[in-house]
Amino acid sequence: MAFEIATAGAADIQRFTEWAAEEQWNPGASDALAFAAADPNGFFVGRLDGEPIASVSGVRYGPDFGFLGLYIVRPSERGKGYGIRIWQHVMQHFGDRNVALDGVVDQQANYQKSGFRHAWNHIRHEGIPAVTTADIGLVDGRSVPFDQLVAYDRRFFPAARDAFLAQWISMPGYRSLAAIHDGRLAGFAVLRPARSGSRIGPLYAAGDEIAAALISELAAGQSVGLDVPDRNLPAMKLVERLGLVPTFECARMYTGAVPDLDHDGIFASTTLELG
């Protein structure tokens, strides 16, 4: 049987998100559109006799950083060597970049064999958050000058991702909010509809009260999920205080050094598939 690896097209990327939903990862309903904007050549499909059976993303953010995700082999074809072949392909695609991933915890040992080292865990918390009130100015994230939004995002993400961010805040059904304090950005969050409920990510904030205000306003009484880094203890305490419960866990790992970011301000990751 012939197994071939090729750069994925738009239809393939949409298929990958369907596979992710079947894996209970609960991707956003329109994630594929923003994913393609991040790096059109960063997604790969493995085909067995022409039939798609494996996926992986290798989004390259500039010359120094990349993120690996959507690593899936269809259940009927697992254990046959196709996964390692598409894995090796994407790792070659990254070159010498520092590569990150969010992998299921029970696969950490396998990722370590490929040079990844554990940094922290993301703990998904879900539920209808308790309503909070605070005198914090919130505005539509799309109303913030884009250059300011890009600069703010760079405090929390290792590389520029302008095309992705522009798509992430503008897709139908998505809602973004920014917190303004003394005329400056003090928080930012995006809510997107998912297969089950909605997801909030990223969630950046100068403190837990700002984060709580963003969550409360975006959720508006609906069920939401946030992938919270367990290294941020105030963030972990906040989602517990809001009544959200842990439902899923994955390991953030890097092949190089952990990037020097404002980790205290990251209350939820943007997406486990692209960082």
C-alpha atoms as an extended CHARMM CRD file, in Angstrom:
* protein
*
       275  EXT
         1         1  MET       CA              0.0000000000        0.0000000000        0.0000000000  PROA      1               0.0000000000
         2         2  ALA       CA              1.3650000000        3.4370000000       -0.9450000000  PROA      2               0.0000000000
         3         3  PHE       CA              1.6660000000        6.0520000000        1.8080000000  PROA      3               0.0000000000
         4         4  GLU       CA              2.3640000000        9.6040000000        0.6470000000  PROA      4               0.0000000000
         5         5  ILE       CA              2.7490000000       12.8770000000        2.5470000000  PROA      5               0.0000000000
         6         6  ALA       CA              1.7510000000       16.1660000000        0.9400000000  PROA      6               0.0000000000
         7         7  THR       CA              1.0440000000       19.7560000000        1.8900000000  PROA      7               0.0000000000
         8         8  ALA       CA             -2.5950000000       19.9570000000        2.9250000000  PROA      8               0.0000000000
         9         9  GLY       CA             -5.2020000000       22.0310000000        1.1450000000  PROA      9               0.0000000000
        10        10  ALA       CA             -8.0810000000       23.9700000000        2.6630000000  PROA      10              0.0000000000
        11        11  ALA       CA            -10.4110000000       20.9650000000        2.4780000000  PROA      11              0.0000000000
        12        12  ASP       CA             -7.8040000000       18.8370000000        4.2400000000  PROA      12              0.0000000000
        13        13  ILE       CA             -7.4370000000       21.3660000000        7.0770000000  PROA      13              0.0000000000
        14        14  GLN       CA            -11.2090000000       21.3570000000        7.5420000000  PROA      14              0.0000000000
        15        15  ARG       CA            -11.0810000000       17.5590000000        7.6770000000  PROA      15              0.0000000000
        16        16  PHE       CA             -8.3500000000       17.7220000000       10.3280000000  PROA      16              0.0000000000
        17        17  THR       CA            -10.5930000000       19.7790000000       12.6200000000  PROA      17              0.0000000000
        18        18  GLU       CA            -13.3310000000       17.1820000000       12.1470000000  PROA      18              0.0000000000
        19        19  TRP       CA            -10.8690000000       14.4990000000       13.2040000000  PROA      19              0.0000000000
        20        20  ALA       CA             -9.8950000000       16.6400000000       16.2030000000  PROA      20              0.0000000000
        21        21  ALA       CA            -13.5590000000       16.8300000000       17.1940000000  PROA      21              0.0000000000
        22        22  GLU       CA            -13.7790000000       13.0340000000       17.0320000000  PROA      22              0.0000000000
        23        23  GLU       CA            -10.7810000000       12.9020000000       19.3890000000  PROA      23              0.0000000000
        24        24  GLN       CA            -12.8620000000       14.9590000000       21.8820000000  PROA      24              0.0000000000
        25        25  TRP       CA            -10.5360000000       17.9750000000       21.5540000000  PROA      25              0.0000000000
        26        26  ASN       CA            -13.5540000000       20.2370000000       20.9230000000  PROA      26              0.0000000000
        27        27  PRO       CA            -12.0190000000       22.6060000000       18.3520000000  PROA      27              0.0000000000
        28        28  GLY       CA            -13.6360000000       25.8960000000       17.4320000000  PROA      28              0.0000000000
        29        29  ALA       CA            -16.3020000000       25.6930000000       14.7590000000  PROA      29              0.0000000000
        30        30  SER       CA            -14.3640000000       27.8880000000       12.3000000000  PROA      30              0.0000000000
        31        31  ASP       CA            -10.7970000000       27.1970000000       13.4450000000  PROA      31              0.0000000000
        32        32  ALA       CA             -9.7340000000       25.8920000000       10.0300000000  PROA      32              0.0000000000
        33        33  LEU       CA            -10.0420000000       29.3370000000        8.4350000000  PROA      33              0.0000000000
        34        34  ALA       CA             -7.6990000000       31.0030000000       10.9130000000  PROA      34              0.0000000000
        35        35  PHE       CA             -5.3430000000       28.0270000000       10.9380000000  PROA      35              0.0000000000
        36        36  ALA       CA             -4.7920000000       28.3310000000        7.1960000000  PROA      36              0.0000000000
        37        37  ALA       CA             -3.9930000000       32.0410000000        7.5880000000  PROA      37              0.0000000000
        38        38  ALA       CA             -1.2510000000       31.2970000000       10.1240000000  PROA      38              0.0000000000
        39        39  ASP       CA              0.9070000000       29.3760000000        7.6480000000  PROA      39              0.0000000000
        40        40  PRO       CA             -0.7160000000       28.0770000000        4.4340000000  PROA      40              0.0000000000
        41        41  ASN       CA              2.1830000000       25.6650000000        3.8860000000  PROA      41              0.0000000000
        42        42  GLY       CA              2.3050000000       24.4340000000        7.4730000000  PROA      42              0.0000000000
        43        43  PHE       CA             -0.2190000000       21.5910000000        7.3130000000  PROA      43              0.0000000000
        44        44  PHE       CA              0.4220000000       18.0840000000        6.0410000000  PROA      44              0.0000000000
        45        45  VAL       CA             -1.7650000000       15.1510000000        5.1090000000  PROA      45              0.0000000000
        46        46  GLY       CA             -0.7540000000       11.5170000000        4.9260000000  PROA      46              0.0000000000
        47        47  ARG       CA             -2.6410000000        9.5130000000        2.3150000000  PROA      47              0.0000000000
        48        48  LEU       CA             -2.7800000000        5.7430000000        2.0800000000  PROA      48              0.0000000000
        49        49  ASP       CA             -3.6210000000        4.7170000000       -1.4860000000  PROA      49              0.0000000000
        50        50  GLY       CA             -5.0430000000        8.2070000000       -1.9490000000  PROA      50              0.0000000000
        51        51  GLU       CA             -7.1990000000        8.1290000000        1.2030000000  PROA      51              0.0000000000
        52        52  PRO       CA             -6.3990000000       10.6960000000        3.9560000000  PROA      52              0.0000000000
        53        53  ILE       CA             -5.4610000000        8.8140000000        7.1280000000  PROA      53              0.0000000000
        54        54  ALA       CA             -3.0010000000       11.1100000000        8.9850000000  PROA      54              0.0000000000
        55        55  SER       CA             -2.5250000000       14.7850000000        9.7520000000  PROA      55              0.0000000000
        56        56  VAL       CA             -0.0630000000       17.1280000000       11.4000000000  PROA      56              0.0000000000
        57        57  SER       CA              0.4750000000       20.8810000000       11.4940000000  PROA      57              0.0000000000
        58        58  GLY       CA              3.8910000000       22.5000000000       11.5120000000  PROA      58              0.0000000000
        59        59  VAL       CA              3.1960000000       26.2210000000       11.6460000000  PROA      59              0.0000000000
        60        60  ARG       CA              6.4010000000       28.2420000000       11.3090000000  PROA      60              0.0000000000
        61        61  TYR       CA              6.2420000000       31.5980000000       13.0820000000  PROA      61              0.0000000000
        62        62  GLY       CA              9.2310000000       33.3790000000       11.5960000000  PROA      62              0.0000000000
        63        63  PRO       CA             12.7800000000       31.9490000000       11.5460000000  PROA      63              0.0000000000
        64        64  ASP       CA             13.0440000000       30.9490000000       15.2130000000  PROA      64              0.0000000000
        65        65  PHE       CA              9.7820000000       29.4250000000       16.4500000000  PROA      65              0.0000000000
        66        66  GLY       CA              7.2800000000       26.8110000000       15.3310000000  PROA      66              0.0000000000
        67        67  PHE       CA              4.2900000000       24.9780000000       16.7520000000  PROA      67              0.0000000000
        68        68  LEU       CA              3.3190000000       21.3660000000       16.1150000000  PROA      68              0.0000000000
        69        69  GLY       CA             -0.2960000000       20.2810000000       16.3970000000  PROA      69              0.0000000000
        70        70  LEU       CA             -3.1730000000       18.3130000000       14.9110000000  PROA      70              0.0000000000
        71        71  TYR       CA             -1.0410000000       15.1620000000       15.0720000000  PROA      71              0.0000000000
        72        72  ILE       CA             -3.6390000000       12.5110000000       14.3220000000  PROA      72              0.0000000000
        73        73  VAL       CA             -3.6640000000        9.0780000000       12.7290000000  PROA      73              0.0000000000
        74        74  ARG       CA             -7.0510000000        7.5510000000       12.0460000000  PROA      74              0.0000000000
        75        75  PRO       CA             -7.7960000000        4.8350000000       14.6370000000  PROA      75              0.0000000000
        76        76  SER       CA             -7.9160000000        2.0120000000       12.0790000000  PROA      76              0.0000000000
        77        77  GLU       CA             -4.3850000000        2.8220000000       10.8620000000  PROA      77              0.0000000000
        78        78  ARG       CA             -2.5730000000        3.3150000000       14.1670000000  PROA      78              0.0000000000
        79        79  GLY       CA              0.4080000000        1.2030000000       15.1060000000  PROA      79              0.0000000000
        80        80  LYS       CA              1.4900000000        0.7340000000       11.4790000000  PROA      80              0.0000000000
        81        81  GLY       CA              4.2600000000        3.3220000000       11.2940000000  PROA      81              0.0000000000
        82        82  TYR       CA              2.3720000000        6.0580000000        9.4560000000  PROA      82              0.0000000000
        83        83  GLY       CA              2.3900000000        8.3940000000       12.4480000000  PROA      83              0.0000000000
        84        84  ILE       CA              6.1830000000        8.3980000000       12.8500000000  PROA      84              0.0000000000
        85        85  ARG       CA              6.6320000000        9.0290000000        9.1260000000  PROA      85              0.0000000000
        86        86  ILE       CA              4.4700000000       12.1430000000        9.0710000000  PROA      86              0.0000000000
        87        87  TRP       CA              6.0600000000       13.2160000000       12.3950000000  PROA      87              0.0000000000
        88        88  GLN       CA              9.5440000000       12.9930000000       10.8920000000  PROA      88              0.0000000000
        89        89  HSD       CA              8.3430000000       14.9530000000        7.8770000000  PROA      89              0.0000000000
        90        90  VAL       CA              7.0380000000       17.8520000000        9.9530000000  PROA      90              0.0000000000
        91        91  MET       CA             10.1210000000       17.9620000000       12.1760000000  PROA      91              0.0000000000
        92        92  GLN       CA             12.2910000000       18.3290000000        9.0830000000  PROA      92              0.0000000000
        93        93  HSD       CA              9.9400000000       21.1030000000        7.9470000000  PROA      93              0.0000000000
        94        94  PHE       CA             10.7260000000       23.0620000000       11.1450000000  PROA      94              0.0000000000
        95        95  GLY       CA             14.4780000000       23.0540000000       10.5720000000  PROA      95              0.0000000000
        96        96  ASP       CA             16.4120000000       24.5020000000       13.5150000000  PROA      96              0.0000000000
        97        97  ARG       CA             13.4690000000       26.3290000000       15.0980000000  PROA      97              0.0000000000
        98        98  ASN       CA             12.4780000000       25.9970000000       18.7320000000  PROA      98              0.0000000000
        99        99  VAL       CA              9.3170000000       23.8840000000       18.4110000000  PROA      99              0.0000000000
       100       100  ALA       CA              6.4520000000       23.7280000000       20.8950000000  PROA      100             0.0000000000
       101       101  LEU       CA              3.4640000000       21.4360000000       21.2230000000  PROA      101             0.0000000000
       102       102  ASP       CA              0.5590000000       20.7120000000       23.5260000000  PROA      102             0.0000000000
       103       103  GLY       CA              0.4410000000       16.9380000000       23.6940000000  PROA      103             0.0000000000
       104       104  VAL       CA             -1.6940000000       14.4900000000       25.6120000000  PROA      104             0.0000000000
       105       105  VAL       CA              0.0190000000       13.6840000000       28.8800000000  PROA      105             0.0000000000
       106       106  ASP       CA              0.3690000000        9.9430000000       28.2870000000  PROA      106             0.0000000000
       107       107  GLN       CA              2.4460000000       10.6370000000       25.1420000000  PROA      107             0.0000000000
       108       108  GLN       CA              5.0500000000       12.7840000000       26.9270000000  PROA      108             0.0000000000
       109       109  ALA       CA              7.6270000000        9.9850000000       26.9420000000  PROA      109             0.0000000000
       110       110  ASN       CA              7.3560000000        9.6140000000       23.1550000000  PROA      110             0.0000000000
       111       111  TYR       CA              7.7180000000       13.3630000000       22.6330000000  PROA      111             0.0000000000
       112       112  GLN       CA             10.7760000000       13.3920000000       24.8760000000  PROA      112             0.0000000000
       113       113  LYS       CA             12.4060000000       10.8630000000       22.5570000000  PROA      113             0.0000000000
       114       114  SER       CA             12.1070000000       13.4850000000       19.8240000000  PROA      114             0.0000000000
       115       115  GLY       CA             13.8110000000       16.1400000000       21.9490000000  PROA      115             0.0000000000
       116       116  PHE       CA             10.8220000000       17.8220000000       23.5880000000  PROA      116             0.0000000000
       117       117  ARG       CA             11.0140000000       18.8410000000       27.2520000000  PROA      117             0.0000000000
       118       118  HSD       CA              8.0810000000       19.4420000000       29.5780000000  PROA      118             0.0000000000
       119       119  ALA       CA              7.4100000000       23.0770000000       30.5730000000  PROA      119             0.0000000000
       120       120  TRP       CA              3.9460000000       23.0230000000       32.1930000000  PROA      120             0.0000000000
       121       121  ASN       CA              0.4680000000       21.5650000000       31.7210000000  PROA      121             0.0000000000
       122       122  HSD       CA             -2.6130000000       23.1820000000       30.2830000000  PROA      122             0.0000000000
       123       123  ILE       CA             -5.7130000000       22.2420000000       32.2600000000  PROA      123             0.0000000000
       124       124  ARG       CA             -8.9780000000       22.7480000000       30.3970000000  PROA      124             0.0000000000
       125       125  HSD       CA            -11.6980000000       24.1270000000       32.6540000000  PROA      125             0.0000000000
       126       126  GLU       CA            -15.3060000000       24.1830000000       31.4850000000  PROA      126             0.0000000000
       127       127  GLY       CA            -18.7010000000       25.2930000000       32.6980000000  PROA      127             0.0000000000
       128       128  ILE       CA            -20.9050000000       28.3470000000       33.0720000000  PROA      128             0.0000000000
       129       129  PRO       CA            -18.8210000000       30.8900000000       34.9830000000  PROA      129             0.0000000000
       130       130  ALA       CA            -20.2280000000       32.7340000000       37.9580000000  PROA      130             0.0000000000
       131       131  VAL       CA            -21.1120000000       36.3250000000       37.1110000000  PROA      131             0.0000000000
       132       132  THR       CA            -18.6190000000       38.8990000000       38.3740000000  PROA      132             0.0000000000
       133       133  THR       CA            -18.8960000000       42.6600000000       38.5030000000  PROA      133             0.0000000000
       134       134  ALA       CA            -16.0110000000       45.0860000000       38.3960000000  PROA      134             0.0000000000
       135       135  ASP       CA            -15.4970000000       48.6700000000       37.3090000000  PROA      135             0.0000000000
       136       136  ILE       CA            -13.3190000000       47.7600000000       34.3500000000  PROA      136             0.0000000000
       137       137  GLY       CA            -13.6090000000       49.3730000000       30.9380000000  PROA      137             0.0000000000
       138       138  LEU       CA            -14.1760000000       46.7700000000       28.2290000000  PROA      138             0.0000000000
       139       139  VAL       CA            -14.3140000000       47.5160000000       24.5000000000  PROA      139             0.0000000000
       140       140  ASP       CA            -14.6940000000       45.5040000000       21.3270000000  PROA      140             0.0000000000
       141       141  GLY       CA            -11.2610000000       44.0630000000       20.5550000000  PROA      141             0.0000000000
       142       142  ARG       CA            -11.6800000000       45.0140000000       16.8960000000  PROA      142             0.0000000000
       143       143  SER       CA            -11.8510000000       48.6720000000       17.9020000000  PROA      143             0.0000000000
       144       144  VAL       CA             -8.2830000000       48.6050000000       19.2480000000  PROA      144             0.0000000000
       145       145  PRO       CA             -5.6950000000       49.8100000000       16.6970000000  PROA      145             0.0000000000
       146       146  PHE       CA             -4.2970000000       46.6200000000       15.2170000000  PROA      146             0.0000000000
       147       147  ASP       CA             -0.6650000000       47.5860000000       15.7520000000  PROA      147             0.0000000000
       148       148  GLN       CA             -1.3790000000       47.9570000000       19.4660000000  PROA      148             0.0000000000
       149       149  LEU       CA             -3.0920000000       44.5710000000       19.5590000000  PROA      149             0.0000000000
       150       150  VAL       CA             -0.1510000000       42.9320000000       17.7760000000  PROA      150             0.0000000000
       151       151  ALA       CA              2.3340000000       44.5160000000       20.1950000000  PROA      151             0.0000000000
       152       152  TYR       CA              0.2660000000       43.3460000000       23.1650000000  PROA      152             0.0000000000
       153       153  ASP       CA              0.0470000000       39.7930000000       21.7960000000  PROA      153             0.0000000000
       154       154  ARG       CA              3.8510000000       39.6990000000       21.4710000000  PROA      154             0.0000000000
       155       155  ARG       CA              4.1800000000       40.0480000000       25.2440000000  PROA      155             0.0000000000
       156       156  PHE       CA              2.5910000000       36.6250000000       25.5720000000  PROA      156             0.0000000000
       157       157  PHE       CA              3.5140000000       34.7700000000       22.3610000000  PROA      157             0.0000000000
       158       158  PRO       CA              7.0640000000       33.9820000000       21.1530000000  PROA      158             0.0000000000
       159       159  ALA       CA              6.7050000000       35.3440000000       17.5980000000  PROA      159             0.0000000000
       160       160  ALA       CA              4.6730000000       37.6790000000       15.4200000000  PROA      160             0.0000000000
       161       161  ARG       CA              1.4530000000       36.1600000000       14.0990000000  PROA      161             0.0000000000
       162       162  ASP       CA             -0.2730000000       39.1380000000       12.5080000000  PROA      162             0.0000000000
       163       163  ALA       CA             -2.1870000000       37.2730000000        9.7850000000  PROA      163             0.0000000000
       164       164  PHE       CA             -3.5220000000       34.7140000000       12.2420000000  PROA      164             0.0000000000
       165       165  LEU       CA             -4.5080000000       37.3500000000       14.8060000000  PROA      165             0.0000000000
       166       166  ALA       CA             -6.3130000000       39.4660000000       12.2120000000  PROA      166             0.0000000000
       167       167  GLN       CA             -8.3660000000       36.4310000000       11.2010000000  PROA      167             0.0000000000
       168       168  TRP       CA             -8.9020000000       35.2730000000       14.7910000000  PROA      168             0.0000000000
       169       169  ILE       CA            -10.7020000000       38.4610000000       15.8460000000  PROA      169             0.0000000000
       170       170  SER       CA            -12.7700000000       38.9580000000       12.7060000000  PROA      170             0.0000000000
       171       171  MET       CA            -14.4270000000       35.6570000000       11.8610000000  PROA      171             0.0000000000
       172       172  PRO       CA            -18.2270000000       35.4000000000       12.0140000000  PROA      172             0.0000000000
       173       173  GLY       CA            -19.4580000000       34.2940000000       15.4210000000  PROA      173             0.0000000000
       174       174  TYR       CA            -16.2120000000       35.2150000000       17.1610000000  PROA      174             0.0000000000
       175       175  ARG       CA            -16.2070000000       37.9690000000       19.7710000000  PROA      175             0.0000000000
       176       176  SER       CA            -13.2080000000       39.7520000000       21.2200000000  PROA      176             0.0000000000
       177       177  LEU       CA            -12.9100000000       42.1620000000       24.1300000000  PROA      177             0.0000000000
       178       178  ALA       CA            -10.0990000000       44.3700000000       25.3580000000  PROA      178             0.0000000000
       179       179  ALA       CA             -9.7100000000       45.8540000000       28.8290000000  PROA      179             0.0000000000
       180       180  ILE       CA             -8.4900000000       49.4510000000       28.8970000000  PROA      180             0.0000000000
       181       181  HSD       CA             -6.8500000000       50.9690000000       31.9810000000  PROA      181             0.0000000000
       182       182  ASP       CA             -5.3830000000       54.4760000000       31.9960000000  PROA      182             0.0000000000
       183       183  GLY       CA             -5.6200000000       54.5080000000       28.2220000000  PROA      183             0.0000000000
       184       184  ARG       CA             -3.5840000000       51.3280000000       27.7930000000  PROA      184             0.0000000000
       185       185  LEU       CA             -4.3770000000       47.6920000000       27.0720000000  PROA      185             0.0000000000
       186       186  ALA       CA             -4.6460000000       45.7100000000       30.2920000000  PROA      186             0.0000000000
       187       187  GLY       CA             -6.3850000000       42.6190000000       28.9760000000  PROA      187             0.0000000000
       188       188  PHE       CA             -7.5710000000       40.8750000000       25.8380000000  PROA      188             0.0000000000
       189       189  ALA       CA             -9.7070000000       37.8140000000       25.1570000000  PROA      189             0.0000000000
       190       190  VAL       CA            -11.4680000000       36.0670000000       22.2760000000  PROA      190             0.0000000000
       191       191  LEU       CA            -14.5330000000       33.8230000000       22.4530000000  PROA      191             0.0000000000
       192       192  ARG       CA            -15.3090000000       31.4230000000       19.6340000000  PROA      192             0.0000000000
       193       193  PRO       CA            -18.1050000000       28.9000000000       19.1960000000  PROA      193             0.0000000000
       194       194  ALA       CA            -16.9500000000       25.2960000000       19.4550000000  PROA      194             0.0000000000
       195       195  ARG       CA            -18.4890000000       21.8990000000       18.8030000000  PROA      195             0.0000000000
       196       196  SER       CA            -19.6410000000       21.9360000000       22.4280000000  PROA      196             0.0000000000
       197       197  GLY       CA            -20.2210000000       25.3120000000       24.0660000000  PROA      197             0.0000000000
       198       198  SER       CA            -17.6610000000       28.0020000000       23.3500000000  PROA      198             0.0000000000
       199       199  ARG       CA            -13.9340000000       28.4460000000       23.9260000000  PROA      199             0.0000000000
       200       200  ILE       CA            -12.0880000000       31.4760000000       25.2940000000  PROA      200             0.0000000000
       201       201  GLY       CA             -8.5290000000       31.9620000000       24.0980000000  PROA      201             0.0000000000
       202       202  PRO       CA             -6.3410000000       33.7800000000       24.2730000000  PROA      202             0.0000000000
       203       203  LEU       CA             -7.0530000000       35.3430000000       27.6320000000  PROA      203             0.0000000000
       204       204  TYR       CA             -4.4360000000       37.8830000000       28.6720000000  PROA      204             0.0000000000
       205       205  ALA       CA             -4.8400000000       40.1160000000       31.6920000000  PROA      205             0.0000000000
       206       206  ALA       CA             -2.8750000000       42.2950000000       34.0720000000  PROA      206             0.0000000000
       207       207  GLY       CA             -4.6130000000       40.6040000000       37.0110000000  PROA      207             0.0000000000
       208       208  ASP       CA             -7.3080000000       38.1460000000       37.9820000000  PROA      208             0.0000000000
       209       209  GLU       CA            -10.0730000000       40.7520000000       38.3560000000  PROA      209             0.0000000000
       210       210  ILE       CA             -9.5430000000       41.9030000000       34.7820000000  PROA      210             0.0000000000
       211       211  ALA       CA             -9.4810000000       38.2870000000       33.6180000000  PROA      211             0.0000000000
       212       212  ALA       CA            -12.7010000000       37.5890000000       35.5340000000  PROA      212             0.0000000000
       213       213  ALA       CA            -14.4260000000       40.5940000000       33.9500000000  PROA      213             0.0000000000
       214       214  LEU       CA            -13.4300000000       39.4310000000       30.4610000000  PROA      214             0.0000000000
       215       215  ILE       CA            -14.6270000000       35.8800000000       31.1030000000  PROA      215             0.0000000000
       216       216  SER       CA            -17.9250000000       37.0040000000       32.6030000000  PROA      216             0.0000000000
       217       217  GLU       CA            -18.7160000000       39.4410000000       29.7970000000  PROA      217             0.0000000000
       218       218  LEU       CA            -17.7840000000       37.0360000000       27.0120000000  PROA      218             0.0000000000
       219       219  ALA       CA            -19.5420000000       34.0120000000       28.5000000000  PROA      219             0.0000000000
       220       220  ALA       CA            -22.7950000000       35.8730000000       29.1780000000  PROA      220             0.0000000000
       221       221  GLY       CA            -24.2900000000       32.8410000000       30.9250000000  PROA      221             0.0000000000
       222       222  GLN       CA            -23.1730000000       30.2000000000       28.4030000000  PROA      222             0.0000000000
       223       223  SER       CA            -20.8130000000       27.2740000000       28.8930000000  PROA      223             0.0000000000
       224       224  VAL       CA            -17.1970000000       28.0450000000       28.0250000000  PROA      224             0.0000000000
       225       225  GLY       CA            -13.8750000000       26.2530000000       28.0730000000  PROA      225             0.0000000000
       226       226  LEU       CA            -10.4390000000       27.6960000000       28.8090000000  PROA      226             0.0000000000
       227       227  ASP       CA             -7.0470000000       25.9920000000       28.5330000000  PROA      227             0.0000000000
       228       228  VAL       CA             -5.3140000000       27.3490000000       31.6350000000  PROA      228             0.0000000000
       229       229  PRO       CA             -1.5420000000       27.0440000000       32.2020000000  PROA      229             0.0000000000
       230       230  ASP       CA             -1.0290000000       25.4380000000       35.6040000000  PROA      230             0.0000000000
       231       231  ARG       CA              2.1410000000       27.4930000000       36.1410000000  PROA      231             0.0000000000
       232       232  ASN       CA             -0.1360000000       30.5510000000       36.5560000000  PROA      232             0.0000000000
       233       233  LEU       CA             -1.5530000000       29.8900000000       40.0270000000  PROA      233             0.0000000000
       234       234  PRO       CA             -3.8160000000       32.9990000000       40.0990000000  PROA      234             0.0000000000
       235       235  ALA       CA             -5.3590000000       31.8000000000       36.8380000000  PROA      235             0.0000000000
       236       236  MET       CA             -5.9690000000       28.3380000000       38.2610000000  PROA      236             0.0000000000
       237       237  LYS       CA             -7.5530000000       29.8080000000       41.3890000000  PROA      237             0.0000000000
       238       238  LEU       CA             -9.6970000000       32.1490000000       39.2920000000  PROA      238             0.0000000000
       239       239  VAL       CA            -11.3500000000       29.4530000000       37.1730000000  PROA      239             0.0000000000
       240       240  GLU       CA            -12.0210000000       27.4320000000       40.3000000000  PROA      240             0.0000000000
       241       241  ARG       CA            -13.5660000000       30.5000000000       41.9560000000  PROA      241             0.0000000000
       242       242  LEU       CA            -15.7640000000       30.9890000000       38.9010000000  PROA      242             0.0000000000
       243       243  GLY       CA            -17.0470000000       27.4400000000       39.2540000000  PROA      243             0.0000000000
       244       244  LEU       CA            -15.3590000000       25.9420000000       36.1850000000  PROA      244             0.0000000000
       245       245  VAL       CA            -14.2220000000       22.3320000000       36.4500000000  PROA      245             0.0000000000
       246       246  PRO       CA            -11.1770000000       20.5630000000       34.9360000000  PROA      246             0.0000000000
       247       247  THR       CA            -12.0500000000       18.2500000000       32.0460000000  PROA      247             0.0000000000
       248       248  PHE       CA             -8.8540000000       17.7250000000       30.0350000000  PROA      248             0.0000000000
       249       249  GLU       CA             -5.0980000000       18.0390000000       30.4410000000  PROA      249             0.0000000000
       250       250  CYS       CA             -2.1780000000       18.2880000000       28.0650000000  PROA      250             0.0000000000
       251       251  ALA       CA              1.5380000000       18.9810000000       28.3310000000  PROA      251             0.0000000000
       252       252  ARG       CA              3.2290000000       22.0850000000       26.8820000000  PROA      252             0.0000000000
       253       253  MET       CA              6.6610000000       21.0230000000       25.6900000000  PROA      253             0.0000000000
       254       254  TYR       CA              9.5390000000       22.7010000000       23.8200000000  PROA      254             0.0000000000
       255       255  THR       CA             12.5720000000       21.4170000000       21.9410000000  PROA      255             0.0000000000
       256       256  GLY       CA             14.5410000000       24.5010000000       23.0460000000  PROA      256             0.0000000000
       257       257  ALA       CA             14.3950000000       26.9640000000       25.9060000000  PROA      257             0.0000000000
       258       258  VAL       CA             11.0640000000       28.0890000000       27.3170000000  PROA      258             0.0000000000
       259       259  PRO       CA             10.4320000000       31.4940000000       25.6870000000  PROA      259             0.0000000000
       260       260  ASP       CA             10.8120000000       34.5690000000       27.8870000000  PROA      260             0.0000000000
       261       261  LEU       CA              7.2190000000       35.8160000000       28.0290000000  PROA      261             0.0000000000
       262       262  ASP       CA              4.8620000000       37.5430000000       30.4580000000  PROA      262             0.0000000000
       263       263  HSD       CA              3.6430000000       34.1820000000       31.7750000000  PROA      263             0.0000000000
       264       264  ASP       CA              1.8530000000       35.7990000000       34.7180000000  PROA      264             0.0000000000
       265       265  GLY       CA             -0.4750000000       37.5180000000       32.2580000000  PROA      265             0.0000000000
       266       266  ILE       CA             -1.4910000000       34.3780000000       30.3480000000  PROA      266             0.0000000000
       267       267  PHE       CA             -4.7650000000       33.1610000000       31.8410000000  PROA      267             0.0000000000
       268       268  ALA       CA             -5.6670000000       30.8890000000       28.8980000000  PROA      268             0.0000000000
       269       269  SER       CA             -3.8750000000       29.6730000000       25.7840000000  PROA      269             0.0000000000
       270       270  THR       CA             -5.1370000000       30.7320000000       22.3490000000  PROA      270             0.0000000000
       271       271  THR       CA             -5.4660000000       27.2260000000       20.9580000000  PROA      271             0.0000000000
       272       272  LEU       CA             -3.8220000000       23.8910000000       21.6880000000  PROA      272             0.0000000000
       273       273  GLU       CA             -3.3680000000       23.2860000000       17.9620000000  PROA      273             0.0000000000
       274       274  LEU       CA             -1.3370000000       26.4070000000       17.0770000000  PROA      274             0.0000000000
       275       275  GLY       CA             -0.1470000000       27.8160000000       20.3860000000  PROA      275             0.0000000000
